[in-house]
Amino acid sequence: MPGVFISYRRQDSAGYTGRLFDILSAEFGKANTYMDLDTIVGGDDFTAVIVDKVSVSDVLVAVIGNRWLTITEENGNRRLDNPRDFVRIEIAKALERGIRVIPVLVAGASMPREDDLPAVLKALCERQAVEIRDSHFHPDAQQLIDVLHTALHHGRLRPLNISLKRFAPALLSGAAVVVILSGILLFQQRKPAIRSDSNPPRKEQSESSSGPVPQSQPHQRVEADGTKNFVKTPVNVAGKWTATVKYDWGDTYSELFDFEVNGQEVSGMAGFLGNDGHTILNGRIAGNRINFMTKTLTTLGNGEQTSEDKHYYQGEIEGDSIRFSMATDSSVQSHAPVHFTANKVEKK
């Protein structure tokens, strides 16, 4: 069953969505990534297929461009106001059934205002958006992948309306299984136990003898809908790390990183140009991957050009070291990505 459903308007964001589909399907598999162009065939009821695919998805990615809100039909009416509009149906169905919806803003688009949306879509404004910029498409797409991994591991939200009639066959089957198991247990209690002393039962290996399970070891999680996923416990990066960073203009500085971890959220300070550090924003950790952002002010010339630069860090954790790639988004200067390794010096 597909895990990620991509909703979009062809006239608004087809190019962006095609690139996203290639990236997401490479990460999660084509069988788990749904976009209408590849899977709807001639003779299918388009609306029925859409509703079916949305219903079995874990996350809906709503790609929103500059024209997503305003595209009109031939009669001049806005498409979003038509109850049969496919985009409206996709998102409304996901919101109704408690499926996680992630707005993805492309081409410089901003989130629609609640007053601009029909009633069935107003809840979209309560969802945190992910921005994908032309100049940083792949780093931003990687952040979306990290968000999707977190969303898929957490499973669905609780649906708005649940009917017990849907589960009646399953409940009856479950009752039958209980009756059968009860009979088996009763029969086993009456049957004498036979055990050969020549083959004593093997003692299960205890945690103390085998050692603790490494934090990054995969384990199986059963979701609320019964599906099984193999996930990695996030590696603990809390504490101080140091790195020697050579920036793209040639200067080298010793930087200090001080991470605070709460579940999958990362906060703290990140060193920059040898300073005490800047506040970590939007920090996340999933398995052995960590990403976060910091902001700095850059002033050029006589002070007339000032830019709030954003620095995007992505790291891969290997024991007591993290291999980082840092990309800078600046309106006054262009920067090449910087690569460096940080080493742990203090645990928390």
N, C-alpha and C positions, 0 to 999 in steps of 0.2 A: 504494500500500500504506500502511496506517496506520503512523504513527511512534510514537504515544503510546497505550498501552492503560491505561484506568482500571479498576481492580479495587476493588470495594466491596460492602458488605452493605446492602440496601435498608432493613432495620429499624434499621440502625446509623447510616448517614450519607447517606441519599438526598438530603436537602436540600443539604448541603454539596457532594456530588458533582455535583449538577445545576448549581450555580453554578460549580464548577471546570470542568465540561465546557464551559459557555458561554465562559468566559475562555480556556481552552486551545484550543478550536476556533477562536476568533477570532484567536488568535496563530499557530497552526500549520495551520489549515484543517480543516474538518469531515472531509474525506477522509483526513486524517492523524491524527485523534483518534477513538478507538473507545470507546464505552460501549454496553452491551448493549441499552438501551432503544430505540435508534434504528435498529439494523441487523439484529437478529435477527427474521426474519419467520416466519409460520405454516408449519409443516411442516419447519422446520430442525431438525437434530440439534443441540441446545444444546451438548452437550459437544464435538462435532466442530467446531462453529463457534468456540467459545472457544479450543480448542487451535490451530486454524488462525490465528485473529487474533493470538494471543499469539506464535506462531512467527514471524510476519512483522513484528512490532513491534520497535522499537529500544529503547523504555523502557516499563516497567510502573510506573504510579503506584498504590501500595497505600494507599487511604484507610482510616484506622483511627480509629474512634470509641471511646467508652467501652464499648460492648457488642460490639465486633468479636470479642473473645476468648471471650465467655461465652454468646452466643446459642445456645439449645438447639433440638433438634427436638421433635416431638410426643411421642416416647418418653422425653424428658428427657435424652438424650445430647447432648453438645456437638457442634455442627455441624462444628467444625474437626477433630474426631476421625474424621469420616466420609470415607473415601477418595474418595467421589463428590461431596463438597461442592465447589461451583463455585469459591468463593474459594480454597479449598485447591488445587484443580487449576490455577487461573490462576497463582498465585504459584509453586507448585512447578514448573510447566512453564517459567516464565521463569527461575527459578534453575537448573534443569537444563540449559537451552540457553544459558546465559551471557548472557541479556538483562539489562540494567541494571534493578534494582528500587529504587525510591525510596519509602520509607514516608512517608506524609503524615498527621500527627496532627491531628485536629480535635476540637472540643468539649472541650478540655482533656485529651484522652487521652494516655497515656504509652506508650512502647514496651513490647511484651510481653517477658517474660523468656524466656530460652532453654528453661528447664524447663517452661514453660507451652505450648510449641509441639510439634507432632508432628515426628518426625525430618526429614521432607522440607521443613520450613519453618524449621528452626533457623538456617539461614544468613541468614535475614531479620534476625536480631539484629546481624549484622555490617555492615548497611547504615546509612548516616547518614540520619537522619530530618529532615524539614522540618515545622515546626509552623505551622499556620494558625489564628490566634486570631480570635474573633468581633469584637473591637474593632479589629483591624487586618487585616481579611480581604484587602483589595486590596493593601496593601503586602506582606503575606506571600505572596499569590498571585503577585505580581511576582517575588519572590525564587525561588519555585518555577519560574517561567518561565525565569529566568536559569540555574538549575540544569539545566533540561531542555535549553536551548540548548547548554550545555556537554556534556551527556551525548550528545545527538544528534550533535554534531560529532565526539566521540571515537569514536562507533560502539559496537559490541558488545564484550563480554568474550569470551574464548575459551570455546566450549561445553565441557561436562564430558566428553561422549562424542561422538566423530566416527567415522562408518563410511565407509570408502572406497567401499563399494558405492553410497552416495548420489551419488558424484561420478563413477562409472564412465562414464555416457553423456557427461558433459561432457568427461572426459579423452579419450575416444575421438574426440569431435568436435574437440577441440583438436589431437590428433595428425593428424587428417585435414587441418586447416587448415595445420599446419606443412608437411606434404607438398606441398600445393598451392602455398603461398608459396615453398617451395624451388624448385619447378619454374618458377615465374614469374621468380624471381631468376636462375636458370640461363639462361632464355631471354633475359632482358634483357642478361646478360653477353655472350652470343653475338651479339646484334643490334647493329649499328654505331650509335653515337650520332650524332644529327643535330641541329644547332643553328644557327639563323640569327643571323649577326652583327648584323643590323639590329634584332634584338630581344634585346639582352643580358639576362641574368637580373638581376632587381631585387635590390639589396643589402638584406638585412633590417635594419630599424632597430635600432640597438644601444641598450643601456640608457643609455650615456653621452650619446647624442644626444637621447633622449626624456626623460631625467631619471629618477630613482628612482621606483618605484611607491609611491604614498601608502600608509601603513600600514593605513588603513581601507578600501582598495579591495577589493571582493569578488573572491574567486578560487575556482576549482573544486577540490574535494577528492574523490577516489575512495575510498570506504570499503572495508573488508575484504570486505563482502558484494557489492561491485560497484556499489552505488548511488552516485550523484553528488550532492553537495550544494554549494551556493554559500555560502561562509562569509566573514566579515569578520575580517581580522587585527586583534587588539585594538590600540587606540591606546595609545601609550606615555605614561603619566601620571606616571612616576617623577619626583620632585623636589618642590619647595616651591610651594605655591599660597596665595594670600591671598584673603580675602573679608570684606566688611562685612555682618554678619548682624543683622537686626532680629528679635528673638524675639517670640513671640506676646503677651507681657505688655507690650511696648513698648520695652524696653531694647535698645540697639544696641552691638555689640562688633566689634572687628577680630579675625578668627580666622586662624590659620595651620594649613595642612594639609601634612604631609610624607609623601609616598607612597613606599613601596618596592614594586617589582613583580617577581614571579617567575612567568613564564608568564602564567596567568590569575588568579593569586592576588595580592591587594593587602594590604599591611600598612603599619605606620607609626603616625603620630599625627594626631589630629584636634583642633583647638582648640575650646574650649567656654567661653563666658562670659569670654573674654579670657585664659584660663589657657594654660599651655604645651601642653596637649593631653591626650587620652586615647587609650589603645591601640585601634587599629583591629582589629576582630574580624570573622571570616567575610567578608573582603573579596574581591570577585570583579570581573573585568572581562571583558566580552564585546562585541566590536566597539567601538562608541562609547558603551557603557553601563557604568557603574560603580556598585556598591552595597556597602555595608559597615555595620557596627554598632559603636556605642560604649556604654559603661555609665558612669553617674554615680550618686552617692548624694544624695538629697534629704531634708532634715530640716525638719519643720514645727513651729511652736509652741514648746513647751518641750522639744523633743527626743524626745517620745514617739512621734511618727510619722516613721518613716524608710523610704524606699523606694529600691530599686535601680532607677533608671530606665534604660530601654534606648532608644537613639536610632538610628533606621534612616534611613540616607542613601541616596538614589537619585539618580544624576546622568547627564546626557547631555552628552557631550564634543563641543565644536565648536572645533577649532583649539586656541588657548591659553586657552580658557575652558570651564568646566563649569557647567551649569545644574543646581543641586541642589534637591531637595525632602527635608526632614528631618521625620520623624514620631516623636513621643515616646510611649513606653508607660510609664505611671506608675500606681502603685496609690494614690497620695495626691492627685494633681492631674490634671486633664484639660488637654490642650494641642492647639491647632490646628496643622496642618502649617506649617512655615516654608520659605519659598522664597528662594533667594539664588544669586548667581553668584560662582564662584571663578576667579581669574586666575593663570596660571603666572608665577612670578617666578624660578625656578631649575630647570634641567634636571639630571638625573643620568645 
